[in-house]
Amino acid sequence: MRLLPRPDRSFSAALRIAALALLALLAGCGAPPTANTSDAALPELSITVFAAPSQSLWIPTLIQALQLDRKHGFQLKVTPKPGPVAYTDFASGNDQVCYCAAPAAVARFVEQGSDIALLWNVFDLNYYVVSHDVAIASPRDLVGRRLAADTGTGQWAIAAWMLEQDGLDLSKVELHSISNPTAQLAELSLGRVDAVVEGMIDVATLQTSEQGQGLHVIALDPKAALAKHQAGSSVPSIAFGVWRPWLDQPGHRELAQQFYQANLDAVAWLRAHPAQAAKIVAERTGMSATALQQLFEHNPEMIDVHPIGNDHGAIALLTQDLLPKAGLLERPLTDAELGRYVSNFAP
């Protein structure tokens, strides 16, 4: 039998030194840590979010990228789903933890018996009127005009109320119900409508594109109207919601509190590093880095993480007045239902 030559000892030693040097270089370059026993022992928090381009992806994406979950003693698992799928699974209890709980929409599940509690707000509701016509300088200038909006949603019920609080009589507006934002903007470009009502992501995407040239934007500010109704200063748009049986399981309330602290850290980092945050979110979600940077630099206040109890008045206004009147709830939530829905979560 032919024997292979024995390796040269000096070559082996050199190889070991080179390998050690390479490992040291990788460590110094910030290579992501590999899983270890301590990571595996961390409790896991699995959350559902809306698929891109939803803003519900942003904070969980940063938490994972910056390893803020490990910093706070847990591992975050994120499952993006299309909106209808996410809500079907949440309403049925198949998914018991949702980082995409719009208070206006999820109230329908509560009305139908789902034992869901909101723990904290993530995003405030922001709506804008977008138009080519410089003569439309305020909502009141929409009288006699054609306005496109997605009129079959709870979000529209809020936007309509905000427009009315700004002095617009909607009975004097020609409403075009169009659910798709792209289709709304197409109608605007073709001159078939005079203005559209859009959310913050669509507006930022528009403002950073060629299609946005020549458009002007009017922000709808709910603060004065909410103050008039003693309903706080903002309307929650996206909140963190859970089924109460999940929250009552041992360790889950503490896990939620750890996740809340990771949220605060992620938001602080985003505000300090908006361009880097935009790049991370864009790379991991396929969303426009330019539009994200526009939002992070110019509208950081839209991300407003705080216990949902601060928004009790606004959610009461929605679920006991605006949504039932708009036919989007069959009946107002009772005080008892509202009390369970809007939790007393404390970080």
VENLIN-V329967 format. One line per field, one symbol per residue. ss: DSSP state (~ for helix, > for strand, _ for the rest). A space follows every 50 residues. Layout:
ss->???
This chain:
ss->________~~~~~~~~~~~~~~~~~~~~________~~~~__>>>>>>>> _____~~~~~~~~~~__~~~~__>>>>>>>>_~~~~~~~~~~____>>>> >_~~~~~~~~~____>>>>>>>>>__>>>>>_______~~~~___>>>>_ ___~~~~~~~~~~~~____~~~_>>>>___~~~~~~~~~_____>>>>>~ ~~~~~~~__~~~___>>>>>__~~~~~~_______>>>>>>>>~~~~___ _~~~~~~~~~~~~~~~~~~~~~_~~~~~~~~~~~~___~~~~~~~~~~_~ ~~>>>>>~~~~~~~~~~~~~~~~~~_________~~~~~~~>_____
